[in-house]
Amino acid sequence: MSCEQFELLGLDMDRPDAQPEEAVSAREHAASCERCFALLQSWRELQQDLRLLQENTRFLSAPARVEMRLKQELRTRREARVPRSTVAMAPWALAAAGALAVAVGWMHWRDGSPSRIVNKAAVSNSSRSGTIAPDSPMLLAADSDSGAFTRLPASMPSPYENREILQVRMQRGALGRFGLPVAQDRAAEWVQVDFLVGEDGVPQAVRLHDDSQLDSTLQ
Amino acid sequence: MKILDEKEPALLKRAVRGDEGAFLVLYQKHQASLYRYALRMTGSPWAAEEVVQEVFLLIIREPQKFQPDRGALGAFLFGVTRNRVMKHLERLPREDSLDAINAHGTTWREPEDPLTPMMIAEKSERIEQVREAVLGLPTEFREAVVLCELEEMSYEEAAQACGCPVGTIRSRLHRGRALLLAKLELLRDAPRRASAGAK
């Protein structure tokens, strides 16, 4: 190994990743060359100083405030993420609500548009009771509308919260099956009727929409 | 499975979703080496602190920048740290020396030393001289010295960290050593020459 080569490679002889052949020939050269030996000695002194510096800074780490700031950033982002995900869900919720509205609208359209409901009921009592014809068009309209109904003959009163309202379009003559008197000459007319149905599924009360003219029916 | 046994990409995913525990595992694993590198390169505890904070903020805010198929998280974090350090060195002159570490409130503590006060003073002076000499090196030579001598990386690891061939690292280290030797000789001979002149 020449002095030039020693300057380039010789100082690496103590490194763990040094080439073994290079290290051997560097040692041999340093043993035979005073100048390169002096250079090696100077380098070893410097290496010791570098070790001192390394030891002196070995356990340094970022101050605790950095960790605190980063944790704060994580928390802020986590909190900010909650409303964002709600916003992200909104279009889906709107779409679902829209689809539901269209479906309900279509069902209403198919069954005929319901007219305004009025509390106009003066039903005379009768001793007969009956059930809704299975092929009658029905719609579950609400479960909490308990506005003035007329109790059907022979029905048992029960708490209102357990009952549901069924909107039914039916021929006026069918009301006779619930014990209501019907004028025979108008029995073929179609009317919109709300039934108040109990937990047992039996209608308990009835109300007719204003255009259905319950009064005239019950003549 | 314990959190410490989880792989880093999985931990990172959890951390980004707001899992503080997962984030802390990653932070504690990498922060010290990144901080030391930044501190040894910049000589400024403030700059090192800022660099480490920026690196971890980046991984929180833009985790998609780390791609596990392109390398380990540690290598990615080191690359980002290195870029930030280089930007800092381009932008600003060296701000203050490492003396100020305690004043800046870092976690550094004087190691317990059984030496006499005289020996401690001498040792501190030597450390200070070599620290000044390292910080006075041109950036690329300083980096080679920091990585290969202070961080004890192999040539290959250092070359990978710097994104250059092994030969370049060896050459930079060779130049860095030569400059360090010359600087320290100057620093240490100056008082000797002064005292010789006074006699």
Interface residues (C-beta under 8 A of the other chain):
Chain A: E7 L8 L11 D12 P16 D17 L39 S42 W43 L46 Q47 D49 L50 L52 L53 Q54 E55 N56 T57 R58 F59 L60 S61 A62 P63 A64 R65 V66 E67 R69 L70 K71 E73 L74 R75 R77 R78 R81
Chain B: A15 R17 G18 E20 F23 L24 Y27 Q31 A32 L34 Y35 R36 L39 R40 A48 E49 V52 Q53 F56 L57 I60 R61 L98 I101 H104 G105 T106 T107 W108 R109 P111 K123 R126 I127 Q129 V130 R131 V134 V145 E149 L150 E152 S154 Y155 E156 R170 H174 R177 A178 L180 L181 L184 E185
